[in-house]
């Protein structure tokens, strides 16, 4: 699913569309868009785990910056605005 979203340019890292195998680093800002190009969620990566984490433990590796509740109707990113 992530690969498809990358191909459809619905995942941005530091405001740039990324490919499925893109590398990310602590401090990067990841933006998730819906199919209309509206922001769903924006997070800052705090650290990169060295192994797979449980859903509960994975929350320690990022902090939410924006979500669909705080964005207020979805700000359009990229493309025709």
C-alpha positions in Angstrom: 0.0 0.0 0.0 2.8 2.4 0.8 4.4 1.8 -2.6 1.2 2.6 -4.4 0.8 5.8 -2.4 4.4 6.8 -3.2 3.8 6.2 -6.9 0.6 8.3 -6.7 2.6 11.0 -5.0 0.5 10.8 -1.9 3.5 10.6 0.5 5.9 13.5 0.7 9.2 13.8 2.6 10.3 17.3 3.3 7.6 18.5 0.8 9.0 16.3 -2.0 7.2 13.3 -3.5 9.2 10.1 -2.8 9.7 6.7 -4.4 8.9 3.5 -2.5 12.5 2.8 -1.5 13.3 6.4 -0.4 15.6 6.8 2.6 14.4 8.9 5.5 16.3 10.3 8.5 15.5 11.5 11.9 14.1 15.1 11.6 12.5 14.5 8.2 8.9 15.7 7.8 6.5 13.1 6.3 3.2 14.3 4.8 0.4 11.9 3.9 -2.1 13.1 1.3 -5.5 11.8 0.3 -6.3 11.1 -3.4 -7.4 14.7 -3.9 -4.0 16.0 -2.8 -5.3 17.2 0.6 -3.2 16.7 3.8 -4.3 13.9 6.0 -1.4 13.9 8.5 2.0 15.4 8.9 4.6 13.9 11.2 8.2 14.5 12.2 10.5 11.5 12.4 12.3 11.5 15.8 14.4 8.4 15.3 14.7 5.5 12.9 14.2 2.1 14.5 16.9 -0.6 13.8 14.3 -3.4 13.8 10.6 -3.8 13.4 8.5 -2.3 16.2 5.0 -3.0 17.5 2.3 -0.5 16.7 2.4 0.7 20.3 6.2 1.1 20.4 6.4 2.7 17.0 4.7 5.9 18.3 8.0 6.8 20.1 9.7 7.3 16.7 7.5 10.2 15.4 5.5 13.1 16.6 2.4 14.4 15.0 2.6 17.9 13.6 -0.8 18.1 11.8 -3.7 15.8 11.3 -7.0 16.0 9.5 -8.5 17.4 12.6 -6.0 20.3 12.8 -5.7 21.0 9.1 -9.4 22.1 8.9 -10.8 20.6 5.7 -7.6 19.7 4.0 -5.1 22.1 2.5 -4.3 21.1 -1.0 -0.6 20.4 -1.7 1.1 20.5 -5.1 -0.7 20.4 -8.5 -3.5 22.8 -9.3 -4.5 24.8 -6.2 
